[in-house]
Amino acid sequence: MYNNNGFHEETNIDESQFTIEKVETVLKSLYFPQNNDYSALPQIQQWLIQFQKSFSSWSIGPLLLMSNIKEIQYFGASTIENKIKNNWLSLSQDMKKEFLDNLLLFLKTQITKCSTVVITRLCLAVSVIACHSTTDLWTNPILDVLQLSFQDINNLDSFDPTLVNLTLELLTIFPEELTNADYITQEKRNKVGLQFNKHNSKVFEILCKIMSLPQNQQTLIFMKSSLKCFKSWILFDCSPREYLIDSDLILKCFEAVSNNPKLVEDFLMVLDEMFTFMGGKIFRSYTSAFSLVLSRILMIFPSFYILALQEENQIFNQIFLLFSHIAENHIKTLLKNPELSNNFFKALIQMALKGDFETCELLSPVITEIAALHELHSTSSSSSTTTPTTSDCDISGWYQYLGEMVEVFRLKSMYPLDKDISDLYEEDAEKFFAFRVIAGDSVLEVYNILEGKILQQLLNSLWSDIQSFPTTKCWQSIEATIYLLSCLSESITEDTEFVPQLFSILGQLPIQSTPLIKSTMTLAGNYSNLIDKSTIFLEKIVKDFFPAFENPDLKSVASQSFLSISKNSKCASILSNSISQLISLCAPILSNNNKILDDPSNFNILEALLYIISTLPSDSQVLNYSTQLLYPFILFIKNYYTNQQQQQPPQQQTELRLLLSSINLLTKFCKIYDDEQVNEYGTTQQENNNNNNNNNNNNNNNNNNNNNNNNNNNNNNNNNNNNNNNNNNNIKPVFEIINNIIPIYRELLSLNELESSIIEAISIFYKKAIMINNNHQNITNIPEINRQLTLAFLKHKPLSLVLSTLSISIVNLPKEQHLDFLADSLSSISSKMIQIWSEKSNQNKKNKKINNNNNIDNDNNNQIQFENNELNEFKNLKISIYPDITKEYFTMITQYIRYNAVSIPQGVISHLFSIILVNITKIHDKVTARACFSFMALIITKSKEMKSQIKWEPLLNEINGWLSVHGELFIKQILYSAGGGIPRSVVQFISEVIASLVSSYPDVFRISALKCLSVDGFPSSNITKEQKEKFLNSLMLYRSKKLPLKIVTDFSLVSLGIATNQ
């Protein structure tokens, strides 16, 4: 509340109002108001904020630490920490030295009088001073801290036990703070880091000494603090040799932990960082140490795991996580040591069997790493050359453990034996179904390695469980096996010999529970890509779905499976022979629009029928049957418009919902015939779609229906491409239906009032329609679609999704050919955007201070003044008011620039440049900043690339003309922004503009930058002339393709006064 990390000292504060007595009185009023009266709280808060910004707080803050009231102590410590973080550089060298000495003296002499949180804040403050002032003010901070408790660092037997915790706290915080110190430059960070590292060995020597002490209540606290400190220095990336080879520290830690389970949790964090830091780089260089450490882990931690399980101590999860991380980061190192790896996997599997399903989730990344090794080995075996890296990746010795992991997943995927799943807390049920998704993905990965062995293992388990069911009555085990078998479907494409065996077994399943029936139906749906190779089962399976459609508990999964089967083109083709009968069987569902669209299961059934229809051999059949199913919904949309035109009573929510569902259904229909997906730029990426087909189940599910449906969706992806390819021959009926829908949507969009959700649904439909048109070289409808969406954006509430669809339409039109409707669209929408940005401004004309987070000293001569009338009209526009709309608008213009720049109306680009120029310092969010600055960078870069293109000549003349008039002011604004005029979070996007200017207009940029930077105090008084020259020279010498982010970031930090160039 008061500890705003962004505050700076203000020179216009009346310092006389601040005394120690006054501050303490105000703080007591804050924390202990009389009669619980909080009415004065806002005024108190404001006064205290002013105090923290004042210069007086440097002297009063330390005095507050002497209070016997802990709240006042904490406020004093927080004030000190924030003053040092934000204003340390404003003090003279003598004042810094005095303040540091007093602070260290207080910590050394008064530590027992302060609470832990106060000590922590003060230690953080000391660490910030160390980052700022090593080595110019504080020559050797690490050595000084060590000598707080170990005065003679060559004789560690003698130490002050009252100060050991302080020493360890500071040693823990110092490397952490330096690693994250974004208030100093990287150069300074490296310099301080070198100084810290000079005493690594002594730090580890002291930690080793502490871990060797006889254990009692006090030394146990020392040891826990030492382990935290050890972890901090590991993350500081000091040389592992110093604590793995040259020191006995790691061995002393194992000895101490083996004697006291209370140290296990802290040591686990040390080991976890040691094995995972930077992808496990520590042990890659010290493999002998890896074997030693892992052997010690295997000696003590499995027994601690069992003990934790017995005591229901959640630390068992952390132990298992450590084992998982070891395998994830060091799988190749394990492979090189068969004996050690065998012991490791035996322990891992035994712990997994004894743990809960949440613990077993951690086996999944282990399997992924093993699968990656297998892939590497398979690739190297099939190639003509084998490198040493890939030749040592044979995992055949681990096949046994992979099979055992599959069994672990099968056992943990079982429904509870002692209770119904509905009896679990909702959160626990969600976790269980999420685990089953992970289990299915992991078993699939193992199948891709062992193939038939895993399939047969699961079939054997299934048959065994069915045989023993009369005795065990355990349907849960059967269901878990069926579930995992269904998860293998997407990888089984050729070997179908087992299908008769599988479906024969399914015929003997005991129908004992709804989950078992659901999983069986899911399996049938998932194996639709194999059922077409065993057609004798297809008719029976689909026939079984129809009774299930009448059962509320089974309807969802049955409809999903029916849809999954129908998405397979061969299955759909076989079923299309009976399409009339299928539609007749579904007649009770299809007879009422509300009945269809109010229930997602009915929607699935209708969609499945449309997939089947899409495989019919003739255009007329596809058109007739599709129209039969879709006509009621098209008619409803048309009638909705008519009713609104006739001013019928206001629409009910049910009507709106039905309208939305009807539009979505028509979009689904289009999707059946769309064989390519669209990325954010509107271009197709078939290869991405193919990759997506192999995606694993990732969604967490709330119930078993969703869990089973997720499996169906994976298989649906596989089926979808097959179906799309088959549908290319039947595209003409789709065009006819789309052509009939477009005029209806035009009428709908012309209504004076229309819900945003409806406009967005129509936009999505048009996206799909545009892509179908493009894929089949039919663009006749795109101009009309563009006009409708432009009108929708102008007439109704502006929506980003409308602009997104318009962007895609541009990509699918003739390239670099002037199109009047495109020019009109951009002109109208640009005017609308300016109106949107203006409306918010007109509501509030008050001048606001620049966001406190900017942390900038704004001298009057640094304020950019806009005397030019042309620019004045763009002042006070709020281009960040709707970030998503602004983003999509600039994305749309980017599409114009990339594909049809000749359709950009004269003046649009120069207007936008002017708007951004005038309002650049008011862009505070990343979404708007990325959109605006990427647009500018692209235009500037293109102006160089397209210099020889005749069609680009008008646009290039406009850009060059604007730069000739406003270029110097533009570059000044850019440098001012980079120097702290905008929040640091968006500086990275300003660097794009700077990079484009340097590469495309180097002479213009250098001349203007020299003129701006030569002014004293620009962009702030914190940066020197020499530093500005270094910045500009670095930019002009810059040749990397990557953005000059580091150069600009360092310039920003120095200009803000929160870093120096030292």
N, C-alpha and C positions, 0 to 999 in steps of 0.2 A: 504494500500500500504506500509506504513511504520510501521504500528502498528501490526507487526507480533507477534501473541500471543506466538510464539515458540522461540523468540530470547533469547539469554543468553549473559551475559557480556563476552567479549573476552579479554584475557590478552595481546594479541599482537597488540593492537590498540595504535596508537600514540595519547595520550591524549592531547598533546600540541596544536594540530590543532583545538581544540574545545574551543571557547570563546563565550560569549553571543553575542558579536557584529558579529562574524563570522556566527553563527547559524542564527541570524536574517537576515543577508544579503542573505544567501543562501535561506532561506524561502521566502524572497521577490522575489528572482529570480524564485522560483518555482511557486508562486501564481500570480506574476505580471511580467512576462517576457517582456523585452523590445521588442517593435515592433512585439509582439506575436510570438517571435522566440522560439520554443520549442526544438530545436536541442540538447540543453544541458540537457534535462530532464533526460535521463538515468543516467548520471553522478551525477546529483543533487540527484536523488533518492538513488543511492548507497551510497553517502556521508551521507545522512540523516539516512539511515539504520545503517551505522557504528556509527553515533552519538548516536542513541538510544541504541546501544549495549555497548556503552562506559560507564565507571564509571563516567565520567564528566556529563553525562546527569542527575545524581541525583541532582547536584547542579544547573545546567543550566535550567533544565525543569521548576522549580518553578519560575525562573526569567522571563521566556517567558510569564508567566501569567500576568505580569505587562505591557505588550505591549498594545497599544491602537488599534492594528490591530486584529480583531476577529479571522482571520485565524491562526495567530501566537499563539494567546491565546489557540485556540483549539488544535494545535499541541503540545503545552506545556502540556495541560491537558491529552492528549492521551499518551504522553511520560511518565508522572507520573503514570498514571493508569497501563500501561504495565510494567514499571519498578517494581512496587509493586507486580503485579501478578506473574512476572517471576523471580525477583531477590531479593525479600524482605528478604529471609532467608540468603542472603549473607552479609547483613549489621550487624554490631555489635549492641549490645543491646542499647548502648548510641546513636548511629546514628539513630536507629529506633525511639527511644523516641523523639529525636530532630526533626526528619522529621515529625512525627505525630503531635507534638505540633505546628510546623510551618504551617502545612497544615490546621489544625483546626482554627488557628489564622487567616490565610488568608481567609478562608470561612466566618468567623465571621465578619471580618472587611472590606473585599473587595467584598462582594457578589454583591453589586449594580453595580460594574464596569464590571461584567462578563456576558456573554450571558447564556441563559438557558442550552444550550448543554454543555458548559464548566462546569457549576455547576454540571450537571448530571455526567460528566466524573469524576470530583473530588469526588463527593459523592460515586461513585462506587469504587474509589480508597480507600476512607476511610473505606468502608464496607469490602474490601478485607483485610485491616489491622486488622479490628475487627475479621475477621475469623481466621487470622493467630495468632493474639497476645492476644486474650482474653484467660486466665486471667493473663498470665505471664508478659505482658507489659502493657496492657490496662485493668485495673481492672474492670471497670464498664462502658462500652461504651454506653449502653442504657440510664443510668442515666445521663451521661455527655451530651448526645445529647438532652435529655429533658431540661436540665438546660441551654442550649444555649438560649432558648427563655423564659422558665419558671424558673427563677433563684431560686425561692422558690417554690418547687414542692408541698408544703403544702398549698400554697396560690395561686390558679390558676387564681384568679381575676387580678393578676398583671403579665403582660408578655410583651415581646418586639415584637410588630407586624412586625418589619422589619426582624426578624429571624424566624418567625413561619413557613414560607414555607421551609426554610432550615431544620428545625427540622423535619417537616413532610416528606420531601424528604429522609432524612437519615433514619428515622423510617420505611419508605416504603421499601427502598433498603436493609437494614440490614437483615431482615428475608429472603428476596428473594435470596440474595447472599449466605447466609449460606446454604439454602436448596439445591442450585445448585453447591456448592463449591466442585468440584471434585479434587481440588488440595490439599485437606487435607484428612486425614483418617476419617473413620466413628467414630472412638473413639474420635477424636478431635472435630468432628462436634457435637457429643452428648454433650461433655463437654461445648462447647460454647453455645449450645442451652439451656442448663440448666441455664446458667448465664443470657441469654437474657430473659428467662421466669420468672425470679425473679421479673421483673418489668412490667409484663403484665397488671396488674390491674391499675397501674399508667398511662400506655399508653392509656388504654381505658377511664380512667377518664379524661385525657386531650382531647381526641377525643370527648367525651361527652360534655365537656365544649365548644369546638369550634362549635359543631353542635347546641349549645344553644344560640350562639351569635345573636344579632339583625342582620338581613340580609341587607347588602349593597354590593357595588361592590367589596370591599376588602374582606369582610368576606365570600362572595360567592366563591372566589378563595380558601380561607382557607378550606371551607367546601368540595369543590371538591377534594382538596388534602387529606383531612381527610378521605374521603370515599375510596380513593385509598389506603391509609395507612391501613384502616380497613380491606380491602380485603387481603392485604399482610399478616396481622397477622392471619387472618382466615386460610389462606393457610399454615401458619407456624405451624398449628395444636396445638395451645394453647388451654387451657381448655374453651369450649363453655360456661360454667357456668359464667365465668367472664364477658362476654358481653351479655348473654341472661338473666341471673338471677340476678347476683350481681350488675349489672350496668343498667342505663336507656339509654344506648347508642343506642340500636336498636329503642326504642320509640322516642328518640330525632331525629334520622335519618328520621323516618316516618313523624314527625311533620315538619321538615325542607323541606322535599321533597314535601309534600302536599301543601306547601306555595310557592314553586318555581319549575316549570317544568324543569328549567335548570339543576337541580340536578338529574333528573330522570335517565339519562343514566349511571352516575357513581354509583348510588344506585342500579340500576339493576345488575351491575357487582358484587356488594357486595352480594346481595340476591342470585344471581345465584351460586356463590361459596359456600354460606352458605347451599344451598339445595343440591348441587352436590358433595361437597368435600368428597372424599373417599367413593363414592357411597351413600352419604346422611347420613353418620354416626353421624353428629352433632345432628340432630333432633331425631334420634332413641333413644337417651338417655334423651331427653328433649321434650316429646310429648306435654306437656302443652304449652311450648314455641312455638311449631309448630302451634298449633291452634291459638295462639295469633298473630303470625307473618302472617299466611295465611289469617286470618280475616282482618288484616290491608291491606294486598295486595288486597284483594277482594273489599275493600272499595275505594281504590284510583286508582288502575292501569287500570281497565276496562275503566274508563273515560279518562285517559291519552291515552289509546289505540285509542279510538274514535277521540280524539283531534289530535293525530299524523296522523291518516288516513286522516282527513280533511285537514291537513296542508301538506300532502304528505311527512311527516317526517319518514324516514325509521326506526326510533326507535320502531315503532309498531311491527316490526319483533322481536326485542329483548324482548319486553314485552310478546309476544306470546311464545317465546322460554323459558322464565322463567316459564310460566305456564306448558309448555310441560315437562320441567326438574323436576318440582315439582311432576307431576304425574309419571314420569319415576322412580324417586328415592324414592318416598314415597307412593306408591300405597296402601300398606297394612295399613299405618297410616291413609290415607284417608278413607279406608274401615271401620275403627273403629269409624269414626265420620260421620254418615249418613247425618246429617243436613249440616255440613261443606262441605262434598263431593258433595252433591246435588247443593249447591250454586257454588262450584268450576266448576263442569261440565256444568252447565247452562251458566256461564260466558265464559268458554272455547269454547263452541259451538257457542254462539252468536258472539264472536270475530272471529271465523273461518268463519262464514257465511259472515261477513263484510270484511274479509281480502281477499288477492289474493291467487292463487293456491299455490304459493311458501310458503306462511305462513301455509297453510293447510297441507303441507308435514309433519309438526311437529306433526300432530295428529297420524301419523303412529307409532312412538315409544310408544305413550300412549296406543294405541290399543294393541301393542305387550305385554306391561306389564299387561294389563287387561287379555289378553289371557293366559299369564303364570299363573296368579292367578286362572283362570278358570280350567286350566289343573291340577293345584295342588289340587283344590277342588274336581275335578272329580276323581283323583287318590285316594284321601283319602276316598271318598265316596264308592269307589268300593273295598277298602281293608277292612280287618277284624278289623284293629285297626285304630283309628283316633287320631292323635296327636293334642295338642293345636295349633300348628303352622298351620296345614292344616285345622282345623275345622272352622277357622275364615276367610275362603277365598271364601265365597259365594257371588258372584257378581250379583245375580239375580236382586238386586235393581238398577243396572246400565244398565239393558237391554234396557231401553228406550233411554238412551244416546248413546248406541252403534248403535241403529237404526238411530238416528239422525246424527251420524257421517257418516254412510253410505250415507245418503242423501246429506251431505256436500260434500263428495267425488264425488257423482254423478253430482252435480251441478258444481263443479269446474273442472270436466273432460270434460265438454262440449266445443266443438269448439267455438271460438269467435262468438258472435251474430252479431257484427257490422262490421266484416272484414273477409276476407279469410285468412286461415292459412298461405298461401304463401306470404301474405303481411307483416307478422311479420318478424322482424330481425331473422337471422339464429340462433343466440344464444337464443333468446326468444322461438323460435319454439322447439329447443332442450330441453330447460327447461320444456316446456309444455308436450312434449312426455315423458320425464323422470318422470314428476309428475304423468302422467297416469299409468305408470308402478307401482309406489308406491301406487297409489290409488287402483289399481287392487289387489296388494298384501294385502293391509289393509282390503279391503272388503272381501277377501278370509279368512283372520283371523277372522273377525266377523262372517262370515258364519259358520266357524268351531265351533263357540260357539252357535249361534242361529239357524243355519241350515235352516229349512223350512220357518221360519219367514222372513229371509232376502231374500230368493229366491222368496217368494210370494210378498214381498215388491217391489222388482225390477220388477217382472212380472206385478204387478198392475200399477206401474209407466209407464211401456212400453205400456200397453193397454190404459191407460188414455191419454198418449201423442199421440198415434195413432188416438184415437177417436177425440182428439181436434185439430189434424193437419190441417184440412180444414180451421180452424179459425186462429190458431197461426202461421202456416207455419214454425214451429220450428222443423226442422229435427235434430238439434244439440242435443236436449234433448233425442230424440229417440236413436241416435247413442251412446251417453254416456251410456245409460242403456244397450244397446246391448253389448257394450264393457265390462262393468262390469260383465254382465252375462257370457260372454266368459271366464272371469278370474276365475269364480267359477268351471270351468270344471274339474280341476284336483282333486277336493274334492268330486265331485258327482259321485259315482260309482254304487250305488244300487238303489236309489230312482229315477226311470225313468218315473214315472207317469206324470210328468210335460212336458216331451219331446213332446208328441203330441200337447199339448197346446202351447208350445213355437214355434214349427214349423208352427202351424196354424197361430199364430200371425205374424211370419216372412212372411208368404204368403200375408199378408195384408199391408206390409210396403210400404210407399210411396217412390218410387225410385227418390229421389231428388238430391242426391249428391254422389260423388265418395267415400268420407270417410264412408258414411253410407253403401254403397255396400261392401266396403272392410271389415268393421267390421262385417257385416253379414256373409261374406265368412269365416272370421276368426272364428266366433262363430261356424259355421258348422264344420270347421276343428277341433276345440278344443273339440267339443262334439262327436268326432269320437268314443270315448270309450263308448258312449251311443247309437250312431246310430246303432251299431251292435245289440242292443237290440230292435231297432225300424227300421227294415230293409226296411220298405216301403218308408222311406225317403232317404235311401242311394243312390239308383240308380238315383233319381231325382237330388240330390245335386251334384253328380259327373258329371252328364250330363250337369248341368249348368256351370261347370267349363270350358268346352271346348270352348264355345264362348268367355269366359273371357280371355282365353289364347291368343286371337287375339287382345285384347284391352291393349295397353301399360300401361294405368293407373291402370288396374285391374290384369294384368298378374302376377305380383309378389305375391300378396296376394293369388290369386287363386292357383298358383303353390305350395305355402307354405301349403295351406289348403289341397290340393290334397295329398301332401307328408305326412301331419299329419294323414289324414285318412288312407293312405296306410300303415303307420307304425303300425296301430292297426291290430293285426294278424287276428281277426275275420272279420273286414272290408275287409282286403286284401284277405282273403280266399273267401269271397262272390264275390269280384270283379274279382278274378282269373278265375271264370267261363267264364268271357268275355275278357280274356286277349288278344286274337287275335284281337277282335274288338277295344280294347283300344289302342293296338299298331298301328292298322290301323288308328285310329283317330289322333294319334300323329305322323303319318308318315311325314307330312310336316316339323315337328320339327326335327325328327330323321334322315332325309335324308341327312343332311350335318353336318359333325363334327364341323366345325367352328361355325355353327348356334347354336349348342347345347352348346358348351363350352365357347362361348363368352358372353353368357347370363345366369346368375345364375338361372333365372326362368326356362329355358330349362333344365338346370342341375337338378333342383328339380323334374321336370316332369320325366326325365329319371330315377332318383333315386327312385321315387315313383313306377314306373313300375317294377323296380328290386325288391322292397319290395313285390309287389303283386306276382311276379313270385316265390319268395321264399316260398310261401305257397302252391304251386302246389303239388299234391299228389305224383308224381313219380319223381325219380331222373332224368330220361331221359327228362321229360318235363322241369324241372328246368335247366338242362344243355343246352337243345336246345334253349329255349327262352333267357336264360342269354347270351349264346354265340351269339345269333342273335343280341342282343343289344350291347354287349361288343366287338365283333369281329372287327368292324371298328376301334376302338381305340387301340386294341392290334396290329392290322395290321399297324396302323400309327406309333406306337412305333418301331415296327420291321423295317419298311421302313426308319424311321429316322436314325437308326443305319446303314442301308445299304447305304443310301445317303452319310453319313459321311465317311464311309469306301471307297466309290468310289470317294471321294474328290469332291463332288458336291459343287456349290457355297455356300459361308457362309450362315448359317441359319439366317432367318429373325426372328425378335422378335415375330411375329405372330406364327411361327412354334414352337419356344421355349415355348410360352404361351400355345399352343395347346398340346405340349408334356407334360408340367407340369399338365395341366388339365386332360389329359388322365390318367396319373399316379394317380392323386387324385381320379378320378372316380373309378379306380380299387381298391383303398384303401377303398372308400365308400362301394363298393360291398362286400369286406371282412368284413367290420364292421357290415353289416346286419347279418352275421352269427356268430359274436363274442359276446358271452353272458357275458363276464367279462372284466373289465377294469384293467389297469395296473398302479401301483403307480411308484414312482421314482426309486424304487429298483427292479422293474420288477415282483413283486408278485401281485397276483390278490386280489381284495378287493370287493367282490360282495356286502357286506354290505354297503360299502361306496357308491357304485353305487345306491343302493336302497335309501340311504339318499339323494343322489343328485336328485332323482326323485321328491323330495318334495321341492326342492329349489324354491324360489320365483323369479320373474323377477327382474334381477339386472342391466341389461344393459341400459344405456342411449341411446336413439334413436334419429337419426337426422331427421327422417321423419315418416310419418304415416305407410308406408310400414314396416319399421323396427319395429315400435311399435307393429303392428299386428303380425309380424313375431315372435317377442319375446314371445307373448302369445302362438303361435303355438309350439315354441320350448319347452315350459314347458310341453305341452301335449305330444309332441313327446317323451319326456323322459319316460312318463308313458307307452306309447305304445311300446317303444323299447324293454322292458323286455319281454312283452307278445310275441312279434314277435320273439325275440331270442330263447325263449323256444320252440316255434313252429318249428324253423328252424333247431333244433338239428338233426332231422331225415333226413334232406336234405343236410348233410354236405359233402357227397362224391363228388357231382358235384363241390363243391367249391375247394376241394383238386385237382380235375382234372384241373380246370382253373388256380389255383395257380401254379401247376406243369408246366403248359405250359408257364406261365409268367416268372418264375425264370430263365430259360435259356436266355430269351430275355433281362432281366435286366442284366444278366452276360455280354452279348455282349455290352450293353449300357455302363456299368461301365468300360469296357475295352478300351473305346475310349480314345485317348490321351488328348482330351480337352472336358470337360463337365461342364456345369454351376453348381455352388454349390446348387442352388435351386432344380435342378433335383436330385442330390445325396441325398439331405435331403428328398425329396418326396419319393424316393425309400426306404430310411431308415424307414420312417413312415409306408410305405406299409409292409415292412418286420416285423416291430413291431407287426402289426395286424396279419400277417400270422403266426408268431411265436406263438402268443397267441391262435389262432385257432388250430394250431397243438397241442399245449400243452393241451388245454381243451379236446381234443379228443384223447389223448395218441398217437399222431402221430408226432414223432420228426425226421423223416427221412430227411426232408429238411433243418433242422437247421444247420447241418455242412456246407452245400453248402452256405447257407445264411451268415454264419459266415465268410467263406472264401472270399465271394464276398465283404463284407463290410470291411474286413481287407485290401483287395487289394485296395478298393476305398480310404481308409484312407491313404495308402502308396503312391498311384499313383496320386491322385488329392489333391486339397487344403484340409488340415485336418479340419474336422468339428466335433463339439461336439455332434451333433445329431447322427452321425455314431457310436461314442463310446457309446452313450446312448442305442442304439439298440443292440449293442454287449453285453452290460451289461445284457439286458433282455434275450438274447439267453443263457447266462450262467445259469441263474436261471432255465431255462426250459430243461436242459440237465440232465443226470444221475448224482447224487450227489457223490462226493468224488470218482470218477472213472477217472483215467488218460486218457485223450483224446489228441492225438497227434495234431489235428488241433487247439485245444484250446491253447496248449503250444506254437505252432508255431505262432499263432495270437498274444499272449501276448509278445512273444520275439520280433517279428517284430515291433509291435506298440511301445514297450518300446524303442527300438532303434530309431524309428522315433521321439518319444517325446524328447529324448536327443538331437537329431539333431535340432528339433524345438527350444528348449531352448538355443542351442548353436549359432544358426544362428544370432540372434539379438546381442549376445555378441560380435561376431567377427566383427560386423560393427563399434563397438565403444569400444576401449580398455582403454579409459581414466578412471582413478580412480575417483570416485565420492564420495563426502562427504555423510555421513549418513544423511538421511532426517532431515531437521531442526525440524520437529515435534517430533523427538525422544527426544529432549531436554536432551542430556546426556553428561556428562563430560567424554570423552574417553581418559584416560591415556594410554600411550604407552604400559605399561605392561598389560593392559586389553585386547588388541587386540588379538584375537585367531589366532595363527600362525599354518599353515598347512604345516609341513615339509614332511609329509608322501607322497610319490609319488602316492600311490593309491588314496589319497584324492585330490591331486593337479590336477588331470585330470578333476575334477568336478568343479573347481573354475570358477567363472564368468558366470555360467549358469543363464539365466533369466527365472526362472520357473513361474514368475508372468506375463510374456509377453502376454499370452493368457489365462486369468483366467478361462473362460468357458471350454476350451479344457482341461486344467490342472485338473479342477474339475471333469469332466466326466472321464478322465483317471484314477484318483484315485478312483472314484466311481466304475469303472469297476474292478479295482484290488480288491476293497472291496468285490465285488461279487465273485471273485475267492476265496478270503479268507473265505467267509461265506459258499460257496456251492461246490467249487472244488479246494481246496488248493493244491491237489496232481498234478494238471495240471500247477502249477506255475513253470516255468523253474528255475533251480538252478542259483542263483546269482542275479536274478531280484530284490528281496526284499532288499538284502544287498546293491546293487547299488543305489536303491532309498533312503535308509537310509543315505548313504554317500552323495548323492546329496543334500538332505535336510539339513544334518548336516553342510556342507560347506557353503550353501547359505541361511541359516536360517535368518540371519539378513537383507536379501534383500527382504524378503516377507513382503510387506506393505499393501496388499489389503486383505479384509476379505474373498473373495471367494477362493483365493489360500490358505490362511492360514487355513481356515476351512477344505479344502480338504486334504492338506498335514498333518496337525497335527492330524486330526481325523483318517487318515490312520495309522499313527504311533501309536496312542493310541490303536487302534483296534489290530494291530499286537502284541504289547507288552502285552495287556490283554489276547489275545488268546494264547500266548505262555505259560501262566499259566493254562488257562482253558483246553487246549488240550494236556497237558503234558503226559497223559496216552494213547493217540491215536497213534497207530503204524504208520498210514498213514501220520501223521503230523511230524514224527521223522526227515525226511530230512530238512524240513522247520524250525523246532525248532532248529536243530543243526546249521543251517545257521544263525538264529537270535542270538542264544547264542554265536556263534563264532564271529559274528560282534561286539556284546556288550563286549566280552572279550578283543577285540583289541581296539575298539573305545569308549567303554562305558563311561570312565572318561571324554574324550573330549566331547562326546555327552551331558553328564549331565552338563558340564561346559558351553557349548553353550546354553543349555536350561535355565540355571539359568541366564546367561548373557542376554539372550533375555527377560526373565521375569523381570530382573532388569532394563529394559529400552532400551535394544539393538534393540527392534522392536517397532513400533508404539503402543501406548496404546490401540488402537482400536482392535488389534488382540491378546492382552495378554490373553483374555478369552480362546482362542483356545490352547495356550501354556499350560494353566492350565489342559487341558485334558491329555496332554502327562505327565505332572508332576503327576497327579492322577494315571495314569496307572503304572508309574514307582514305585510310593510309594506302590501301592497295589500288584504289580507283582514281583518287585525286590527291596524290602525294604532295605535289607542289602547293596546291591550294590549302591543304590541311596544314602543312608545315608553316607557311607564311602567316596564316591566321592564328595558329597555335602559338607561334613565337610572339605575336603581338599581344595576345591575351595573357600569356604566362609572364610576360615582362612587367606586367602591372603588379606593384607591390600589394600584397594582401589578397591576390587572386590565385586560386579560388578561396583561400582562407589565409589567415595570418600565421597559421601553424607550419606552413611549408616554405622552405627557403628557396632562393633563386637557383642554387646549385642542385637542389633536389628536383626542381621543375625541369632544369636542363637535362638531368639524367633521365627523367621520365620521357621527355620528348625524343631524346636520342635513342632510347631503347625502343620506342615505338617505330621510329623511322628505319631502324635497322632490322625490324621484325620481319621474319620471312617464313615462320612456321605456318602451316595450314590451320592449326588450332587457334582459337581465339586468344588474344593477348590478355587473358584474364588476370594472370598473376601481376603483370605490369600495372594494370589499371587498379587492381585491388590494393596493391602497395601504395599507389598514388592516393587512393581514397583514404586509407588508414592514416597516412602521414598528414593529409590535409585536414582530417577530422581532429588531429591532435591526440589520438589514442595510440599512436605508434611513432617511432622515429626511424630513421634510416640506418641506425647504428647496428 
